[in-house]
Amino acid sequence: MAEQGSHGGRARHCRTFHHKNSQHDEQLSRLRCTRRAAIERLRSDNALLKEEVMLENRFSVAPTSAAAAAAIAGLQEQSEVYNQKVPPQR
């Protein structure tokens, strides 16, 4: 009889272990899913940034004079001020 009790205890321990293990697996699965989603968002954002840089490089022109460079710098500063004042629309 004593052996049966010890086997019953082991079986109970195994069920508890498997139950905890399945909870752990579920948590890992959720974590992996969250991380995959974050990676996909980063890939998407990265692709958009690459496209923006390509467009900017394609249409940017080197200033031909010091006056043009100063005018461009002033306009860029104004743009930054406006961008800070206006909240992004998302």
Sine and cosine of phi, psi and omega as CSV:
sin_phi,cos_phi,sin_psi,cos_psi,sin_omega,cos_omega
0.00,0.00,-0.58,0.81,-0.04,-1.00
-0.89,0.45,-0.60,0.80,-0.01,-1.00
-0.92,0.40,-0.64,0.77,-0.02,-1.00
-0.88,0.47,-0.64,0.77,0.02,-1.00
-0.90,0.44,-0.64,0.77,-0.02,-1.00
-0.94,0.33,-0.59,0.81,0.05,-1.00
-0.92,0.40,-0.65,0.76,0.02,-1.00
-0.88,0.48,-0.61,0.79,0.04,-1.00
-0.91,0.41,-0.65,0.76,0.02,-1.00
-0.90,0.43,-0.68,0.73,-0.01,-1.00
-0.88,0.47,-0.68,0.74,0.02,-1.00
-0.89,0.45,-0.67,0.74,0.02,-1.00
-0.88,0.47,-0.67,0.74,0.00,-1.00
-0.90,0.44,-0.67,0.74,0.03,-1.00
-0.89,0.45,-0.67,0.74,0.02,-1.00
-0.89,0.45,-0.69,0.72,0.00,-1.00
-0.88,0.47,-0.73,0.69,-0.01,-1.00
-0.90,0.43,-0.60,0.80,0.02,-1.00
-0.90,0.44,-0.73,0.68,0.03,-1.00
-0.90,0.44,-0.63,0.78,-0.01,-1.00
-0.90,0.44,-0.66,0.75,0.00,-1.00
-0.93,0.37,-0.59,0.81,0.07,-1.00
-0.90,0.44,-0.67,0.74,0.02,-1.00
-0.89,0.45,-0.69,0.73,0.03,-1.00
-0.88,0.47,-0.65,0.76,0.01,-1.00
-0.91,0.42,-0.66,0.75,0.04,-1.00
-0.90,0.45,-0.68,0.73,0.03,-1.00
-0.89,0.45,-0.64,0.77,0.01,-1.00
-0.89,0.45,-0.70,0.71,0.04,-1.00
-0.89,0.45,-0.66,0.75,0.01,-1.00
-0.89,0.45,-0.69,0.72,0.03,-1.00
-0.88,0.48,-0.67,0.74,0.01,-1.00
-0.89,0.46,-0.70,0.72,0.03,-1.00
-0.89,0.46,-0.69,0.72,0.00,-1.00
-0.92,0.39,-0.64,0.77,0.04,-1.00
-0.88,0.47,-0.67,0.74,0.02,-1.00
-0.89,0.46,-0.66,0.75,0.02,-1.00
-0.90,0.43,-0.65,0.76,0.01,-1.00
-0.90,0.43,-0.67,0.74,0.02,-1.00
-0.90,0.44,-0.64,0.77,0.06,-1.00
-0.89,0.46,-0.68,0.73,0.02,-1.00
-0.89,0.45,-0.65,0.76,0.04,-1.00
-0.88,0.47,-0.69,0.73,0.01,-1.00
-0.90,0.45,-0.74,0.68,0.04,-1.00
-0.87,0.49,-0.65,0.76,0.00,-1.00
-0.89,0.45,-0.67,0.74,0.02,-1.00
-0.89,0.45,-0.67,0.74,0.03,-1.00
-0.89,0.45,-0.68,0.73,0.02,-1.00
-0.89,0.45,-0.67,0.75,0.03,-1.00
-0.87,0.50,-0.67,0.74,0.00,-1.00
-0.90,0.43,-0.68,0.73,0.02,-1.00
-0.88,0.47,-0.68,0.73,0.01,-1.00
-0.90,0.44,-0.67,0.74,0.03,-1.00
-0.88,0.48,-0.70,0.71,0.02,-1.00
-0.90,0.43,-0.68,0.74,0.01,-1.00
-0.89,0.47,-0.69,0.72,0.02,-1.00
-0.91,0.42,-0.60,0.80,-0.03,-1.00
-0.92,0.39,-0.63,0.78,-0.11,-0.99
-0.98,-0.21,-0.03,1.00,0.02,-1.00
-0.99,0.17,0.61,-0.79,-0.02,-1.00
-0.82,-0.58,0.69,-0.72,0.04,-1.00
-0.94,0.34,0.73,-0.68,0.01,-1.00
-0.88,0.47,0.61,-0.79,-0.07,-1.00
-1.00,0.02,-0.25,0.97,0.00,-1.00
-0.56,-0.83,0.19,-0.98,0.04,-1.00
-0.90,0.43,-0.59,0.81,0.01,-1.00
-0.91,0.41,-0.66,0.75,0.02,-1.00
-0.91,0.42,-0.65,0.76,0.03,-1.00
-0.89,0.46,-0.66,0.75,0.02,-1.00
-0.91,0.41,-0.66,0.75,0.02,-1.00
-0.89,0.45,-0.68,0.74,0.02,-1.00
-0.89,0.45,-0.69,0.72,0.01,-1.00
-0.88,0.48,-0.66,0.75,0.02,-1.00
-0.90,0.44,-0.68,0.73,0.02,-1.00
-0.91,0.42,-0.62,0.79,0.03,-1.00
-0.91,0.42,-0.64,0.77,0.04,-1.00
-0.90,0.44,-0.69,0.73,0.04,-1.00
-0.87,0.49,-0.67,0.74,0.01,-1.00
-0.87,0.49,-0.68,0.73,0.01,-1.00
-0.89,0.45,-0.65,0.76,0.02,-1.00
-0.89,0.46,-0.73,0.68,0.02,-1.00
-0.89,0.46,-0.66,0.75,0.00,-1.00
-0.90,0.44,-0.53,0.85,0.03,-1.00
-0.96,0.27,-0.55,0.84,-0.02,-1.00
-0.98,0.22,-0.59,0.81,-0.06,-1.00
-1.00,-0.05,0.85,-0.53,0.02,-1.00
-0.94,0.35,0.56,-0.83,0.02,-1.00
-0.91,0.43,0.61,-0.79,0.02,-1.00
-0.99,-0.13,0.94,-0.33,0.00,-1.00
-0.74,-0.68,0.00,0.00,0.00,0.00
